[in-house]
Structure formats: C-alpha cells, structure tokens
Amino acid sequence: MLISEFGFFDGFLLNFIMLSLLLELMLRHMGWFEVADLIIKGTEGTIQAKTVTYDFERLMEGAKLLKCSEFGDAIIKHM
C-alpha cells in the first residue's frame, strides 16, 4: 500500500510533522546534533510560514495545505 500525496494511508491520515520530529530525536540519539538542529529549524520555519500538512492546516487560520513531498521541500527551504 502506498501513502498518498496528502498523507492518507489505507484510510488513515499520517502526521508528517510528528514524523519529522521523531527523525530529529533519532538523529540526536545517534549524536548527529547539527542535522537534528536543522530539522527543528526547517520544521519551525515551515510552521511559521503557515505552509503545512493536513494535521496542522486544519488547525491554523490562513494556512496553506502542502502535499507530503511539498512539505519536505519546505522544510529543506527553511533550513
């Protein structure tokens, strides 16, 4: 089964912001602190720009809904 561009997996919605933060925790555990800091910086910048995935977009006034691939690009842009 594949994950759709908006984060649906077999009828369930995935939380991609949570997944990026879990990646950050794993990187810190591995000792990759600079990379973990970049994940946080990119995620914060993306949220502040109100360009987010469904899990945040539905809770934020004036936010722009991004596809999963666009969200990853936005995180990289804000690093």
N, C-alpha and C positions, 0 to 999 in steps of 0.2 A: 504494500500500500504506500502511496506517495502522499507527501504533505503538499497541500495546495499553496498557491502564492499568498493567500491571506491567512495561512496558519491553521487550516482545518485538517484534521487527521481523522478519518473514519467517523465524521460527525462531531468530533470534539475540537475545541479551539485550544491551540497551544499558546503559551505565554512566552514570547520570544525575548522580552526584556528580562524575564526571570532567567531564561537560559543563558543570556549574555552575562548576567551577574553570577550565575553558577560557574561559568567559564572563568570569570575573574577570580573566584575563590579557589578553583583548582590551580590556576596559574600561580597564585600566592603560595599555595601548599607546595608547589614544585620549586619555589624560590625565584620565580620569574616576576619580580616585583614591578619592574619598569613596564612590562607588557600588561600586567594587571592594572596598573595605573592608567594606561592608555585606554583600556576597555571602559573603565569608570569615566574617564574624561569624555570619550566618544558617546557613551550612553547618556551622560548628563547633558551634553551639548545637544543631542538629538531630542531629548525630552524638553529642554528649554526652548528649542526651535519649534516645538509642537508638531514635529514630524515623527509620528509613532505608529506602532501596530495597533490592531484592534483592541487589545487588552487595555491600553491607555487611551486610545482615541475616543472610546465610548464614554470615558470619564472626564475628558478635557474639552472645555468650550473652545471652539475655533481651531481645533487640531486637524492636521492633515493625515488621512489614513494612508499608510505605506504598505506595499507588498513586503513579504519577508525579505526578498532579495534587495529591494529598495532600502529597507531598514538597515541591513548590513552595510550597504553603501553609505548610508547617512552616518552610521557610527564611525566608519573609516574617515569620512569627510571631517567629522568633529574631533578626531584625534589630534 
